[in-house]
Amino acid sequence: MRLRLPEERPATPPAGFKLAHPVISHDGTRTGFAGVSLGGALPYGFVDEARCVYGRRHRCPALRCDCGFYCLHTFEQALALVCASEYRRAVLLEVAVLGAYIRFERGMRYERQRVRVARVGACACGRRPCAFADAGWGRTGWRVLTAACAECAARRGRTAFASWTAVSFAEFVRCGGGALRIVPGGEPEAGEEERGPAEARSVPELAAEASLMQARLDWLQRQLARFTGGGKVS
C-alpha cells in the first residue's frame, strides 16, 4: 500500500529557521551561505533552488532521497543548535519556504527558499560586528566568513585581502544580489545607535569599508610593482 501524504496549499509561504555559514566566492564577486551539515558542499544564494548532493537528476525533495533544503519550525529550535561548539560561529537564518515541501515533526525538507533575515553573532572580541572576515577555512571555490567588528575586520583585511575575504554587511548583501536584512549581535561600540537593515550603513561600518579599500589599494600597488619590475612600494 502506497503512503499518500496530505497536501498543503498555504496562502503565504511557510517560514523556517536554520543555521548556515556566510561564504564568498574565490574572486570576491558572489556571496551566499553554506549549510552546516551534508548540504554544506553546495553553497546557495539568497534565493535558490535545492540540488541533490548525490548528483542525481531528480527534483528535490525526493521521497526516496534525503536531498533538499532543511529548516526547523521555530526560532527557539534553531537557537538551541547554536549551543553546540561546531555551530558557535554560524549565522541563524530566517527563510521563506517555496515550492514543494515535506513537513516533519521538527521541520521541513523543501525545494526552494528565500533567505530573508540573517542573525549574526558577536565578533570574537565581543563587540557588535559590522562586516564579515575570513574564517580561515572554506569549500572548493568558496571561503567561509565570520562576523567581525570594524577594528578586527580592518586588521584581517590587511593580512588576507588578496583573497577578497573581508566585506562589510552592505557589500555582502550587494554581492548576493537580493534583499536581505542582517541583524548583528554583541555589545555596541560607544556612540553607536541601534542597527537597522544592512543597507543602512553606520559609522563603524564605513570605517571598516574604508580600511578594506585601503588594503585593496595596497595589494594592487604591490602587484603593479611586481609586474612593472619596480622597487619596494612604500
C-alpha positions, 0 to 999 in steps of 0.5 A, spaced: 500 500 500 502 506 497 503 512 503 499 518 500 501 524 504 496 530 505 497 536 501 498 543 503 496 549 499 498 555 504 496 562 502 503 565 504 509 561 504 511 557 510 517 560 514 523 556 517 529 557 521 536 554 520 543 555 521 548 556 515 555 559 514 556 566 510 561 564 504 564 568 498 566 566 492 574 565 490 574 572 486 570 576 491 564 577 486 558 572 489 556 571 496 551 566 499 551 561 505 553 554 506 549 549 510 552 546 516 551 539 515 551 534 508 548 540 504 554 544 506 558 542 499 553 546 495 553 553 497 546 557 495 544 564 494 539 568 497 534 565 493 535 558 490 533 552 488 535 545 492 540 540 488 541 533 490 548 532 493 548 525 490 548 528 483 542 525 481 537 528 476 531 528 480 527 534 483 528 535 490 525 533 495 525 526 493 521 521 497 526 516 496 532 521 497 534 525 503 536 531 498 533 538 499 533 544 503 532 543 511 529 548 516 526 547 523 519 550 525 521 555 530 526 560 532 527 557 539 529 550 535 534 553 531 537 557 537 538 551 541 543 548 535 547 554 536 549 551 543 553 546 540 561 548 539 561 546 531 555 551 530 558 557 535 560 561 529 554 560 524 549 565 522 541 563 524 537 564 518 530 566 517 527 563 510 521 563 506 519 556 504 517 555 496 515 550 492 514 543 494 515 541 501 515 535 506 513 537 513 516 533 519 515 533 526 521 538 527 521 541 520 521 541 513 525 538 507 523 543 501 525 545 494 526 552 494 527 558 499 528 565 500 533 567 505 530 573 508 533 575 515 540 573 517 542 573 525 549 574 526 553 573 532 558 577 536 565 578 533 570 574 537 572 580 541 565 581 543 563 587 540 557 588 535 560 586 528 559 590 522 562 586 516 564 579 515 572 576 515 575 570 513 574 564 517 580 561 515 577 555 512 572 554 506 569 549 500 572 548 493 571 555 490 568 558 496 571 561 503 567 561 509 566 568 513 565 570 520 562 576 523 567 581 525 567 588 528 570 594 524 577 594 528 578 586 527 575 586 520 580 592 518 586 588 521 584 581 517 583 585 511 590 587 511 593 580 512 588 576 507 585 581 502 588 578 496 583 573 497 577 578 497 575 575 504 573 581 508 566 585 506 562 589 510 554 587 511 552 592 505 557 589 500 555 582 502 548 583 501 550 587 494 554 581 492 548 576 493 544 580 489 537 580 493 534 583 499 536 581 505 536 584 512 542 582 517 541 583 524 548 583 528 549 581 535 554 583 541 555 589 545 555 596 541 561 600 540 560 607 544 556 612 540 553 607 536 545 607 535 541 601 534 542 597 527 537 597 522 537 593 515 544 592 512 543 597 507 543 602 512 550 603 513 553 606 520 559 609 522 563 603 524 561 600 518 564 605 513 570 605 517 571 598 516 569 599 508 574 604 508 580 600 511 578 594 506 579 599 500 585 601 503 588 594 503 585 593 496 589 599 494 595 596 497 595 589 494 594 592 487 600 597 488 604 591 490 602 587 484 603 593 479 610 593 482 611 586 481 609 586 474 612 593 472 619 590 475 619 596 480 622 597 487 619 596 494 612 600 494 612 604 500 
